[in-house]
Structure formats: C-alpha cells, structure tokens
Amino acid sequence: MMAARIAAMVVAASAALVWLAAKGWAVAGFPPIMMRHQVGATLVLDGLVLWGIFDRRPPVFGVLVSRGRPHSPAVAVTFDDGPTEPYTSQILDVLRKYDARATFFVLGLRAQAHPEVLRRAVAEGHEVANHGWDHAPLPLRSPAYIRHTIARTSALIAQITGRRPCLFRAPYGWRNPWVNPAARLEGCEPVAWSFGVYDTDRPGADTIARRSIAGLESGAILLLHDGRSLDPSPDASQVVEALPAILEAARTRGLRLLTLSALLADAALER
C-alpha cells in the first residue's frame, strides 16, 4: 500500500506538470506533436524515478553497496528492524553457538526500548548499524528530515554502545536523491543487500533456510529480519528456527561469517 501511494503521488505530480505544459503550449500555438513528445518524456522520467525509489540498487540516485568481493570466501548475514525481544537475544544465542558474526540494522525507537540487547551484540563482536528512527519510508521526505532521522539514530547507537555506526540501510531499501548524501554526511556508507528471502511473510522456517542457503556465495549480503517495521507484535521465531541451518550451510561451503563492515573491508566493493 505504501509503495502504491508513493507511485501514485509521483505519477500525479507528473500528470499535473504535463497538463500545465500542454495548456501553455496550446495557448502559444505549438503543434500537438510537441505535446506528445512531452508526455512521452514524462513517462520515461516517471519510470526512472520509480525505478530509483523501489529497486534496492539502481544507479539513478547514486551507487549503493550490495555485495563484497572478499579475498577469501565470506558472507555477511544482516538483520533489519530490531531489536525485538525475545527474538534478537535468541538470534544472538545462535550466533554465539556457531561463533558467527552478523550485522544488525536497528531502528532508533526499538533500540531505545532494548539498549541492553545492543550492548550485548557489540560485546559479542557483532556490528550495530543504522536503519533510521521509525522505519518511515524516505522517498517523499525532505533532505533535512532524512539527515535528522539518520543522525538521531546514530547518536542513540553511539550513546548505548560507545560506537557510532558506519553503515546505513534505508527502510524498505527505498531512496530518493538525498538519502545517499545525507547518510555520508553522518558518517554512514549507504548499503543494500545481495538477496532477501521474504522472511517477514513467515513462509516457514524450512523455506527461509532453503531460500537463504540457495543464495550463499562468497561476497553475498543476506537480508533477514529480527522485527517487522514497527509492528508492535513482530514474530521472528521462524528466522530464529532457520538460522542454525543457514549458518551450518555457510560453514560447510567454507564461508566465513563476517560483519558487513568486515566483509566490505576485506576487499573491493561491488556496487
């Protein structure tokens, strides 16, 4: 629904501009062929804008890191929308059992409610990164709003953990032209992911594990969730249940399980 509303607003704004231009050109006596060209150009522009907003890694609004190219085989497992309890703590238990590292893209509001989980994650060698304050979609937000939500979340993470985050992932992965610059002004590299498995649809632990294992290859960034936006009652139990099989498969394939920053620092980035 949110994506449909954003798309409708973009198209409506373009339609209004076309109408105004057509009215002006008609008054000025321009031939109809020029109006048709204007409509065609506007449709192309709409397509580019919507592609830039909704695709996780188009170049329209600037380059975005979506995988690494490590010197030796490695992957990064990442979790969005947390921390939520008991699920984030259960995920940390599984990661500790397998001596694996992960990156948690946290929401400021959730971090505020569970600071002890962030402190534990950092103490156990994981990375805490920035996912915005409240999971508000950013495409129709102003540059000032975007920078504020990133800065506010980074400040809270630093206050809780003693470490300022260096990565930012936009809610839903949706961007506009101001997201990348705002993130970098706050010291965060904007990142996406290589593949997701639609775990928030709760398709079953076996399905989550199977989809995740299918995409495990060196340099991959796996997107999972330990929350679901600001859903007051998220259920990440299937992710917790699937995680051991995912980690075991990575080990069997000889893949190191690194934080995202460690994966990206290991070699050149792929954008």
Backbone as JSON, one array per atom type, in Angstrom:
{
  "sequence": "MMAARIAAMVVAASAALVWLAAKGWAVAGFPPIMMRHQVGATLVLDGLVLWGIFDRRPPVFGVLVSRGRPHSPAVAVTFDDGPTEPYTSQILDVLRKYDARATFFVLGLRAQAHPEVLRRAVAEGHEVANHGWDHAPLPLRSPAYIRHTIARTSALIAQITGRRPCLFRAPYGWRNPWVNPAARLEGCEPVAWSFGVYDTDRPGADTIARRSIAGLESGAILLLHDGRSLDPSPDASQVVEALPAILEAARTRGLRLLTLSALLADAALER",
  "N": [[0.82, -1.2, 0.0], [1.92, 1.29, 0.83], [3.94, 1.63, -1.1], [2.36, 1.82, -3.38], [1.01, 4.21, -2.9], [3.12, 6.08, -2.94], [4.0, 5.77, -5.6], [1.68, 6.61, -6.93], [1.59, 9.29, -6.18], [3.9, 10.3, -7.4], [3.3, 9.91, -10.12], [0.96, 11.43, -10.31], [1.91, 14.0, -9.79], [3.58, 14.35, -12.01], [1.68, 14.17, -14.04], [0.21, 16.48, -13.57], [2.12, 18.43, -14.18], [2.49, 17.91, -16.91], [-0.06, 18.54, -17.87], [-0.19, 21.29, -17.29], [1.92, 22.2, -18.89], [0.99, 21.47, -21.4], [-1.3, 23.05, -21.62], [-0.12, 25.57, -21.67], [1.42, 25.39, -24.0], [-0.57, 24.99, -25.91], [-1.89, 27.42, -25.86], [0.17, 28.99, -26.81], [0.34, 28.1, -29.35], [1.78, 25.85, -30.2], [2.45, 22.85, -32.08], [0.5, 19.76, -31.86], [2.2, 17.5, -31.89], [4.44, 18.13, -30.4], [3.42, 18.21, -27.85], [2.83, 15.53, -27.49], [5.39, 14.48, -27.48], [6.28, 15.6, -25.1], [4.66, 14.27, -23.24], [5.56, 11.64, -23.6], [8.26, 11.89, -22.81], [7.88, 12.53, -20.15], [6.72, 10.2, -19.14], [8.86, 8.44, -19.4], [10.64, 9.65, -17.6], [9.16, 9.34, -15.22], [9.28, 6.56, -15.0], [12.04, 6.18, -14.56], [12.37, 7.52, -12.11], [10.68, 6.03, -10.38], [11.92, 3.54, -10.58], [14.36, 4.19, -9.4], [13.49, 4.7, -6.8], [12.28, 2.3, -5.81], [13.76, -0.01, -6.52], [16.43, -1.89, -5.11], [19.1, -1.26, -5.71], [19.61, 0.63, -7.89], [21.36, 2.86, -10.2], [20.26, 5.35, -10.31], [19.84, 7.18, -8.18], [22.39, 7.38, -7.19], [25.33, 5.39, -6.46], [25.31, 2.22, -4.73], [26.27, 0.04, -2.21], [26.09, -3.42, -2.58], [27.16, -5.93, -2.37], [30.11, -7.74, -1.35], [33.57, -8.35, -2.25], [35.39, -10.44, -1.19], [38.79, -11.38, -0.18], [39.13, -14.02, 0.61], [36.73, -16.71, 0.86], [33.63, -15.51, 2.06], [30.68, -14.34, 3.77], [28.04, -12.03, 4.63], [25.66, -11.91, 7.12], [22.73, -10.22, 7.71], [20.45, -8.36, 9.78], [17.38, -6.74, 9.88], [15.28, -4.13, 11.34], [15.12, -4.54, 14.09], [16.08, -3.91, 17.56], [14.1, -6.69, 18.72], [12.37, -8.38, 21.29], [11.64, -11.69, 22.4], [13.35, -12.26, 20.31], [15.72, -11.1, 19.11], [17.65, -11.55, 21.07], [17.58, -14.34, 21.09], [18.53, -14.87, 18.53], [21.13, -13.89, 18.86], [22.04, -15.8, 20.67], [22.14, -18.09, 19.01], [24.03, -17.26, 17.1], [26.27, -17.02, 18.74], [26.67, -19.68, 19.48], [27.55, -20.76, 17.07], [29.81, -19.35, 16.65], [29.68, -17.13, 14.98], [29.54, -14.01, 13.2], [27.51, -11.08, 12.82], [25.46, -8.45, 11.38], [23.41, -5.93, 12.65], [20.85, -3.98, 11.63], [19.42, -1.46, 13.09], [16.4, 0.03, 14.39], [15.84, 3.28, 15.67], [13.78, 3.76, 17.6], [13.24, 1.17, 18.52], [15.75, 0.42, 19.48], [16.01, 2.18, 21.57], [14.2, 1.07, 23.35], [15.36, -1.35, 23.99], [18.14, -1.26, 25.02], [20.03, -2.89, 26.24], [20.28, -5.13, 24.65], [21.6, -4.23, 22.37], [24.04, -3.53, 23.54], [24.93, -6.06, 24.32], [25.18, -7.29, 21.78], [27.3, -5.85, 20.58], [29.33, -6.39, 22.45], [29.72, -9.06, 21.94], [30.9, -9.13, 19.52], [29.5, -8.36, 17.25], [28.05, -6.2, 14.72], [26.45, -3.08, 14.98], [24.24, -1.27, 13.12], [22.72, 1.46, 11.24], [19.29, 1.96, 10.7], [17.48, 3.92, 10.48], [15.06, 5.96, 12.32], [12.29, 5.28, 12.8], [11.38, 3.61, 10.82], [10.1, 4.98, 8.81], [9.19, 5.5, 5.45], [11.43, 6.92, 3.06], [11.33, 8.19, 0.47], [9.59, 10.42, -0.12], [10.37, 12.32, 1.64], [12.02, 15.23, 3.05], [15.37, 16.58, 2.5], [16.34, 17.55, 4.97], [14.79, 16.16, 6.86], [15.56, 13.51, 6.33], [18.3, 13.52, 6.94], [18.1, 14.12, 9.64], [16.76, 11.88, 10.78], [18.64, 9.9, 10.39], [20.87, 10.94, 11.78], [19.85, 11.15, 14.39], [19.36, 8.49, 15.08], [21.94, 7.39, 14.84], [23.25, 8.82, 16.86], [21.98, 7.84, 19.14], [22.66, 5.1, 19.03], [25.45, 5.32, 19.37], [25.5, 6.41, 21.92], [24.48, 4.28, 23.43], [26.14, 2.05, 22.81], [28.71, 2.99, 22.63], [29.91, 3.16, 20.22], [29.88, 4.67, 17.12], [27.7, 4.14, 14.4], [28.66, 3.0, 11.1], [27.37, 2.33, 8.82], [24.43, 2.61, 6.8], [21.17, 1.58, 6.1], [18.42, 2.11, 4.13], [14.99, 2.29, 5.15], [12.91, -0.25, 3.87], [14.61, -0.25, 1.76], [14.19, 1.86, 0.09], [14.84, 4.85, -1.7], [15.64, 8.36, -2.29], [16.96, 11.22, -4.12], [18.4, 12.38, -2.02], [19.12, 10.64, -0.01], [21.57, 9.07, -0.04], [23.63, 11.16, 0.07], [22.92, 12.35, 2.55], [23.28, 10.24, 4.37], [26.05, 9.84, 4.12], [27.03, 12.29, 5.01], [26.56, 11.94, 7.69], [28.43, 10.12, 8.35], [27.96, 7.53, 7.5], [28.07, 4.78, 5.32], [25.89, 4.2, 2.65], [24.07, 1.24, 2.19], [22.88, -1.79, 0.58], [21.57, -4.94, -0.13], [22.41, -8.29, -1.14], [20.61, -10.39, -1.56], [17.28, -11.15, -0.49], [14.89, -13.02, 1.49], [12.24, -12.86, 1.98], [11.33, -13.2, 4.58], [9.72, -11.92, 6.42], [7.17, -12.46, 5.63], [6.64, -14.8, 6.81], [7.02, -17.57, 5.79], [7.63, -20.05, 6.7], [10.06, -21.89, 8.58], [11.68, -23.77, 7.27], [11.47, -22.99, 4.6], [12.56, -20.42, 4.69], [15.19, -21.08, 5.42], [15.94, -22.68, 3.21], [15.74, -20.86, 1.02], [17.64, -18.99, 1.82], [20.03, -20.48, 1.97], [20.32, -21.14, -0.69], [21.26, -18.81, -1.82], [23.76, -18.4, -0.77], [26.87, -17.42, -1.36], [30.26, -16.49, -1.94], [30.88, -13.21, -0.84], [28.25, -12.42, -0.69], [25.45, -10.61, 0.66], [23.18, -11.26, 2.97], [19.81, -10.63, 3.61], [17.88, -10.64, 6.43], [15.33, -10.55, 9.0], [14.83, -9.33, 12.29], [12.69, -8.14, 13.27], [9.68, -6.41, 12.33], [9.23, -3.82, 10.57], [7.61, -1.3, 12.41], [5.85, -2.95, 13.67], [3.89, -3.77, 16.42], [3.83, -6.29, 17.53], [5.86, -8.19, 16.49], [6.89, -11.26, 14.91], [9.54, -13.13, 14.85], [10.21, -15.74, 15.04], [10.45, -17.81, 13.18], [12.71, -17.11, 11.74], [14.64, -17.33, 13.73], [14.49, -20.09, 14.12], [15.3, -21.01, 11.62], [17.91, -20.15, 11.4], [20.17, -21.75, 12.45], [20.49, -23.8, 10.45], [21.16, -22.24, 8.24], [23.61, -21.08, 9.01], [25.14, -23.38, 9.4], [25.21, -24.37, 6.77], [26.68, -22.34, 5.52], [29.16, -22.67, 6.79], [29.78, -25.28, 5.94], [30.23, -24.79, 3.26], [32.57, -23.48, 3.37], [32.55, -20.77, 3.98], [33.34, -17.79, 5.56], [31.75, -16.11, 8.29], [31.03, -12.96, 8.55], [30.87, -9.61, 9.97], [29.13, -6.98, 8.25], [30.66, -4.67, 7.72], [33.23, -5.74, 8.05], [33.27, -7.6, 5.96], [33.11, -5.89, 3.73], [35.41, -4.44, 4.04], [37.32, -6.28, 3.52], [38.02, -6.52, 0.9], [37.68, -5.21, -2.45], [34.71, -3.28, -3.12], [31.52, -4.17, -4.45], [29.27, -2.53, -6.44]],
  "CA": [[0.0, 0.0, 0.0], [2.79, 2.46, 0.87], [4.57, 1.77, -2.41], [1.34, 2.29, -4.33], [0.74, 5.64, -2.63], [4.26, 6.85, -3.44], [3.94, 5.74, -7.05], [0.55, 7.42, -7.36], [1.94, 10.69, -5.99], [4.87, 10.67, -8.44], [2.59, 9.98, -11.4], [0.03, 12.56, -10.26], [2.69, 15.23, -9.94], [4.0, 14.45, -13.4], [0.5, 14.46, -14.87], [-0.12, 17.89, -13.39], [3.09, 19.22, -14.94], [2.18, 17.74, -18.32], [-1.28, 19.31, -18.15], [0.15, 22.71, -17.3], [2.74, 22.48, -20.08], [0.12, 21.35, -22.58], [-2.14, 24.25, -21.66], [0.71, 26.7, -22.11], [1.8, 25.21, -25.4], [-1.75, 25.19, -26.75], [-2.1, 28.87, -25.96], [1.24, 29.56, -27.61], [0.18, 27.65, -30.71], [2.68, 24.77, -30.56], [1.73, 21.72, -32.68], [0.23, 18.65, -30.95], [3.3, 16.54, -31.83], [5.34, 18.51, -29.31], [2.79, 17.8, -26.6], [3.0, 14.09, -27.37], [6.78, 14.25, -27.06], [6.36, 15.95, -23.69], [4.04, 13.17, -22.48], [6.48, 10.5, -23.67], [9.43, 12.17, -21.98], [7.46, 12.49, -18.75], [6.55, 8.79, -18.78], [10.2, 7.89, -19.23], [11.15, 10.18, -16.35], [8.45, 8.64, -14.14], [9.83, 5.21, -14.88], [13.36, 6.26, -13.94], [12.2, 7.91, -10.7], [10.13, 4.9, -9.63], [12.98, 2.54, -10.52], [15.31, 4.65, -8.4], [12.91, 4.61, -5.46], [11.86, 0.98, -5.32], [14.77, -1.04, -6.69], [17.37, -1.7, -4.0], [20.44, -0.82, -6.07], [19.76, 1.28, -9.19], [22.28, 3.99, -10.15], [19.54, 6.6, -10.53], [20.07, 8.09, -7.06], [23.73, 7.17, -6.69], [25.74, 4.0, -6.29], [24.94, 1.63, -3.45], [26.96, -1.23, -1.98], [25.15, -4.54, -2.48], [27.88, -7.16, -2.07], [31.54, -7.57, -1.22], [34.4, -9.25, -3.06], [36.46, -10.72, -0.23], [39.96, -12.11, -0.64], [38.82, -15.43, 0.82], [35.27, -16.85, 0.89], [32.94, -14.97, 3.23], [29.37, -13.74, 3.58], [27.54, -11.23, 5.75], [24.26, -12.09, 7.46], [22.27, -8.97, 8.31], [19.1, -8.39, 10.33], [16.75, -5.42, 9.91], [14.04, -3.77, 12.04], [15.15, -4.83, 15.52], [15.94, -5.2, 18.23], [12.84, -7.09, 19.34], [12.58, -9.47, 22.23], [12.92, -12.33, 22.72], [13.95, -12.79, 19.08], [17.11, -10.68, 18.87], [18.5, -12.29, 22.01], [17.66, -15.73, 20.62], [19.46, -14.86, 17.39], [22.48, -13.76, 19.41], [22.4, -17.11, 21.23], [22.51, -18.98, 17.9], [25.29, -16.77, 16.54], [27.35, -17.36, 19.67], [26.88, -21.13, 19.38], [28.29, -21.06, 15.84], [30.95, -18.42, 16.56], [29.44, -16.34, 13.77], [29.32, -12.58, 13.39], [26.41, -10.57, 12.0], [25.22, -7.01, 11.47], [22.03, -5.62, 13.0], [20.41, -2.64, 11.24], [18.41, -1.25, 14.13], [15.56, 1.22, 14.42], [16.08, 4.05, 16.88], [12.74, 3.54, 18.6], [13.41, -0.16, 19.12], [16.99, 0.44, 20.25], [15.69, 2.91, 22.79], [13.46, 0.18, 24.24], [16.16, -2.53, 24.35], [19.57, -0.91, 24.9], [20.89, -3.98, 26.72], [20.5, -6.06, 23.54], [22.65, -3.63, 21.55], [25.31, -3.66, 24.25], [25.36, -7.46, 24.22], [25.6, -7.56, 20.41], [28.64, -5.29, 20.38], [30.27, -7.11, 23.3], [29.96, -10.38, 21.37], [31.62, -8.99, 18.26], [28.63, -8.05, 16.13], [28.0, -4.8, 14.3], [25.15, -2.41, 15.05], [24.19, -0.27, 12.05], [21.61, 2.42, 11.28], [18.15, 1.68, 9.81], [16.52, 5.01, 10.65], [14.46, 6.04, 13.64], [10.98, 4.65, 12.98], [11.05, 2.88, 9.59], [9.32, 5.79, 7.89], [9.77, 5.5, 4.1], [12.13, 8.18, 2.84], [11.3, 8.82, -0.85], [8.89, 11.7, -0.18], [10.83, 13.15, 2.76], [12.95, 16.3, 2.69], [16.76, 16.32, 2.9], [16.52, 17.81, 6.4], [14.19, 15.05, 7.61], [16.36, 12.3, 6.14], [19.53, 13.62, 7.73], [17.75, 14.1, 11.05], [16.45, 10.53, 11.26], [19.9, 9.16, 10.43], [21.7, 11.49, 12.85], [19.23, 10.83, 15.68], [19.59, 7.07, 15.34], [23.37, 7.19, 15.07], [23.6, 9.36, 18.17], [21.49, 6.9, 20.16], [23.5, 3.89, 18.99], [26.73, 5.68, 19.97], [25.27, 6.58, 23.36], [24.25, 2.97, 24.04], [27.22, 1.08, 22.59], [30.04, 3.61, 22.6], [30.43, 3.11, 18.85], [29.0, 5.3, 16.14], [27.58, 3.26, 13.24], [29.28, 3.48, 9.86], [26.55, 1.86, 7.71], [23.01, 2.95, 6.83], [20.29, 0.93, 5.13], [17.14, 2.81, 4.13], [13.8, 1.45, 5.34], [12.42, -0.87, 2.63], [15.59, -0.05, 0.69], [13.69, 2.91, -0.81], [15.65, 6.06, -1.6], [15.46, 9.48, -3.21], [18.31, 11.75, -4.39], [19.06, 12.95, -0.85], [19.43, 9.63, 1.0], [23.0, 8.77, 0.0], [24.42, 12.27, 0.63], [22.62, 12.55, 3.98], [23.95, 9.18, 5.13], [27.5, 10.06, 4.14], [27.3, 13.43, 5.89], [26.52, 11.44, 9.06], [29.47, 9.13, 8.53], [27.46, 6.19, 7.19], [28.01, 4.36, 3.93], [24.6, 3.59, 2.35], [24.23, -0.12, 1.69], [21.67, -2.55, 0.3], [21.79, -6.36, 0.16], [22.5, -9.1, -2.35], [19.34, -11.1, -1.72], [16.42, -11.34, 0.66], [14.14, -14.28, 1.41], [10.84, -12.56, 2.32], [11.07, -13.88, 5.85], [8.64, -11.26, 7.18], [5.91, -13.09, 5.24], [6.58, -16.01, 7.63], [6.71, -18.69, 4.91], [8.06, -21.28, 7.35], [11.5, -21.92, 8.82], [12.35, -24.56, 6.23], [11.53, -22.17, 3.38], [13.55, -19.36, 4.93], [16.51, -21.7, 5.36], [16.22, -23.11, 1.83], [16.0, -19.68, 0.19], [18.9, -18.37, 2.26], [21.15, -21.34, 1.59], [20.45, -21.08, -2.15], [21.98, -17.61, -2.22], [25.03, -18.26, -0.07], [28.09, -17.48, -2.15], [31.21, -15.52, -1.4], [30.57, -11.8, -1.07], [26.81, -12.15, -0.59], [24.88, -9.96, 1.84], [21.86, -11.84, 3.18], [18.87, -9.81, 4.37], [16.88, -11.27, 7.28], [14.69, -9.58, 9.89], [14.5, -9.7, 13.67], [11.49, -7.36, 13.57], [8.9, -6.16, 11.11], [8.93, -2.4, 10.66], [7.28, -1.0, 13.82], [4.79, -3.85, 14.13], [4.02, -3.88, 17.88], [3.96, -7.7, 17.93], [6.52, -8.94, 15.41], [7.2, -12.65, 15.21], [10.72, -13.56, 14.09], [10.55, -17.09, 15.51], [10.86, -18.66, 12.06], [14.1, -16.75, 11.44], [15.45, -17.97, 14.78], [14.49, -21.53, 13.86], [16.02, -21.29, 10.37], [19.28, -19.66, 11.42], [21.22, -22.79, 12.54], [20.72, -24.45, 9.15], [21.84, -21.27, 7.36], [25.0, -20.96, 9.45], [25.8, -24.66, 9.12], [25.46, -24.44, 5.33], [27.79, -21.44, 5.21], [30.4, -23.32, 7.25], [30.04, -26.42, 5.06], [30.73, -24.26, 1.99], [33.83, -22.79, 3.62], [32.33, -19.32, 4.0], [33.42, -17.09, 6.84], [30.55, -15.33, 8.63], [31.61, -11.7, 9.0], [30.03, -8.43, 9.96], [29.12, -6.38, 6.92], [31.83, -3.8, 7.58], [34.41, -6.59, 7.86], [33.19, -8.15, 4.61], [33.4, -4.85, 2.75], [36.81, -4.01, 4.23], [38.2, -7.38, 3.15], [38.46, -6.36, -0.5], [36.95, -4.18, -3.18], [33.27, -3.33, -3.04], [30.77, -4.25, -5.7], [28.14, -1.6, -6.31]],
  "C": [[0.86, 1.26, 0.0], [3.46, 2.7, -0.47], [3.59, 2.3, -3.43], [1.05, 3.77, -4.14], [1.87, 6.51, -3.17], [4.24, 6.91, -4.96], [2.84, 6.63, -7.58], [0.88, 8.91, -7.24], [2.92, 11.16, -7.06], [4.16, 10.85, -9.78], [1.64, 11.17, -11.43], [0.76, 13.88, -10.43], [3.14, 15.44, -11.38], [2.82, 14.79, -14.31], [0.1, 15.92, -14.76], [0.83, 18.78, -14.19], [2.83, 19.12, -16.44], [0.96, 18.57, -18.71], [-0.99, 20.8, -18.23], [0.97, 23.07, -18.54], [1.88, 22.45, -21.33], [-0.77, 22.57, -22.73], [-1.34, 25.44, -22.18], [1.08, 26.6, -23.57], [0.61, 25.41, -26.33], [-2.02, 26.67, -26.94], [-1.07, 29.5, -26.88], [1.2, 29.08, -29.06], [1.15, 26.57, -31.15], [1.88, 23.6, -31.13], [1.54, 20.59, -31.68], [1.38, 17.65, -30.83], [4.25, 16.85, -30.69], [4.75, 18.12, -27.97], [2.93, 16.29, -26.39], [4.42, 13.74, -26.94], [6.95, 14.55, -25.57], [5.78, 14.83, -22.82], [4.98, 11.97, -22.45], [7.69, 10.69, -22.78], [9.07, 12.07, -20.49], [7.27, 11.05, -18.28], [7.9, 8.12, -18.56], [10.79, 8.36, -17.9], [10.48, 9.53, -15.15], [9.03, 7.25, -13.91], [11.18, 5.21, -14.2], [13.25, 6.59, -12.45], [11.7, 6.73, -9.88], [11.14, 3.75, -9.53], [13.98, 2.92, -9.43], [14.79, 4.52, -6.98], [12.82, 3.17, -4.98], [12.87, -0.13, -5.55], [15.89, -0.8, -5.68], [18.73, -1.15, -4.42], [20.55, -0.21, -7.47], [20.73, 2.45, -9.09], [21.59, 5.35, -10.21], [19.84, 7.62, -9.44], [21.45, 7.88, -6.42], [24.03, 5.71, -6.44], [25.48, 3.53, -4.87], [25.65, 0.28, -3.34], [25.93, -2.33, -1.82], [25.84, -5.89, -2.31], [29.36, -6.82, -1.92], [32.26, -8.53, -2.16], [35.62, -9.61, -2.21], [37.61, -11.53, -0.82], [39.77, -13.61, -0.47], [37.33, -15.55, 1.1], [34.63, -16.37, 2.19], [31.59, -14.41, 2.82], [29.04, -12.88, 4.79], [26.05, -11.52, 5.92], [23.81, -10.83, 8.19], [20.8, -9.11, 8.73], [18.57, -6.96, 10.41], [15.59, -5.36, 10.9], [14.02, -4.1, 13.52], [15.72, -3.65, 16.3], [14.51, -5.43, 18.75], [13.13, -8.28, 20.24], [11.37, -10.39, 22.27], [13.78, -12.67, 21.51], [15.4, -12.37, 18.87], [18.06, -11.4, 19.82], [18.64, -13.75, 21.6], [18.59, -15.85, 19.41], [20.9, -14.74, 17.87], [22.95, -15.07, 20.03], [22.87, -18.06, 20.14], [23.85, -18.55, 17.31], [26.46, -17.13, 17.44], [27.68, -18.85, 19.59], [27.74, -21.48, 18.18], [29.51, -20.17, 15.66], [30.88, -17.6, 15.27], [29.23, -14.88, 14.13], [28.24, -12.11, 12.42], [26.31, -9.06, 12.19], [23.74, -6.78, 11.67], [21.74, -4.17, 12.61], [19.2, -2.29, 12.1], [17.62, 0.04, 13.9], [15.78, 1.95, 15.73], [15.06, 3.8, 17.97], [12.89, 2.19, 19.28], [14.69, -0.22, 19.95], [16.79, 1.14, 21.59], [15.01, 2.01, 23.82], [14.31, -0.99, 24.73], [17.65, -2.23, 24.27], [20.49, -2.05, 25.32], [21.19, -4.98, 25.61], [21.6, -5.52, 22.63], [24.01, -3.77, 22.24], [25.83, -5.09, 24.18], [25.88, -7.76, 22.82], [27.02, -7.06, 20.17], [29.67, -6.04, 21.2], [30.63, -8.47, 22.72], [30.51, -10.31, 19.94], [30.77, -8.69, 17.04], [28.64, -6.55, 15.84], [26.57, -4.29, 14.44], [25.17, -1.25, 14.06], [22.85, 0.46, 12.09], [20.54, 2.06, 10.25], [17.09, 2.77, 9.93], [15.83, 4.92, 12.0], [13.2, 5.19, 13.79], [10.47, 3.92, 11.74], [10.13, 3.66, 8.67], [9.97, 5.74, 6.51], [10.3, 6.88, 3.74], [11.9, 8.85, 1.5], [10.62, 10.18, -0.92], [9.28, 12.64, 0.95], [11.87, 14.16, 2.28], [14.37, 15.92, 3.08], [16.98, 16.52, 4.39], [15.97, 16.66, 7.24], [15.08, 13.81, 7.53], [17.63, 12.38, 6.98], [19.22, 13.54, 9.22], [17.5, 12.69, 11.55], [17.71, 9.67, 11.33], [20.75, 9.63, 11.61], [21.16, 11.1, 14.23], [19.49, 9.37, 16.05], [21.06, 6.79, 15.62], [23.79, 7.68, 16.45], [23.16, 8.41, 19.29], [22.35, 5.64, 20.2], [24.85, 4.17, 19.66], [26.6, 5.83, 21.48], [25.16, 5.22, 24.06], [25.49, 2.08, 23.98], [28.62, 1.66, 22.71], [30.67, 3.62, 21.23], [29.42, 3.73, 17.91], [28.9, 4.41, 14.91], [28.2, 3.87, 12.0], [28.53, 2.99, 8.63], [25.11, 2.3, 7.91], [22.29, 2.19, 5.73], [18.92, 1.59, 5.23], [16.0, 1.85, 4.41], [13.22, 1.01, 3.99], [13.47, -0.86, 1.51], [15.23, 1.07, -0.25], [14.47, 4.2, -0.58], [15.09, 7.18, -2.48], [16.84, 10.11, -3.39], [19.08, 12.21, -3.16], [19.49, 11.9, 0.17], [20.93, 9.36, 1.09], [23.82, 9.93, 0.55], [24.17, 12.48, 2.12], [23.32, 11.5, 4.82], [25.44, 9.44, 5.23], [27.88, 11.27, 4.99], [27.3, 13.01, 7.35], [27.51, 10.3, 9.3], [29.06, 7.71, 8.24], [27.52, 5.93, 5.7], [26.64, 3.74, 3.68], [24.79, 2.22, 1.7], [22.87, -0.75, 1.41], [21.93, -4.0, 0.72], [21.86, -7.1, -1.17], [21.21, -9.84, -2.62], [18.61, -11.17, -0.39], [15.57, -12.58, 0.45], [12.68, -14.11, 1.84], [10.43, -13.26, 3.62], [9.97, -13.21, 6.66], [7.26, -11.76, 6.76], [5.66, -14.38, 6.03], [6.19, -17.24, 6.78], [7.04, -20.05, 5.51], [9.57, -21.32, 7.48], [12.24, -22.68, 7.74], [12.5, -23.76, 4.94], [12.55, -21.05, 3.53], [14.96, -19.92, 4.82], [16.87, -22.07, 3.92], [16.54, -21.92, 0.93], [17.33, -19.03, 0.55], [20.1, -19.18, 1.78], [21.38, -21.28, 0.08], [21.27, -19.88, -2.6], [23.34, -17.44, -1.58], [26.2, -18.5, -1.01], [29.0, -16.36, -1.68], [30.87, -14.1, -1.81], [29.12, -11.44, -0.86], [26.47, -11.47, 0.74], [23.44, -10.45, 1.96], [21.02, -10.92, 4.06], [17.87, -10.72, 5.09], [16.31, -10.19, 8.19], [14.52, -10.16, 11.29], [13.35, -8.84, 14.18], [10.71, -7.22, 12.28], [8.41, -4.72, 11.16], [8.69, -2.04, 12.12], [6.07, -1.8, 14.28], [4.94, -4.06, 15.64], [4.19, -5.32, 18.36], [4.62, -8.51, 16.83], [6.83, -10.36, 15.87], [8.34, -13.1, 14.3], [11.14, -14.98, 14.49], [11.01, -17.99, 14.38], [12.3, -18.36, 11.64], [15.02, -17.4, 12.46], [15.58, -19.46, 14.5], [15.32, -21.88, 12.63], [17.51, -21.01, 10.47], [20.34, -20.75, 11.58], [21.51, -23.46, 11.21], [21.47, -23.53, 8.2], [23.32, -21.19, 7.72], [25.77, -22.25, 9.18], [26.14, -24.78, 7.63], [26.63, -23.54, 4.93], [29.12, -22.07, 5.62], [30.77, -24.48, 6.33], [30.64, -25.96, 3.73], [32.05, -23.49, 2.16], [33.73, -21.29, 3.66], [32.49, -18.78, 5.42], [32.17, -16.25, 7.05], [31.01, -14.06, 9.32], [30.52, -10.64, 9.21], [30.1, -7.81, 8.57], [30.32, -5.46, 6.71], [33.1, -4.6, 7.35], [34.43, -7.19, 6.46], [33.61, -7.11, 3.57], [34.84, -4.36, 2.86], [37.79, -5.05, 3.71], [38.73, -7.25, 1.72], [37.64, -5.25, -1.13], [35.45, -4.38, -3.03], [32.68, -3.53, -4.42], [29.5, -3.44, -5.53], [27.08, -1.92, -7.35]]
}
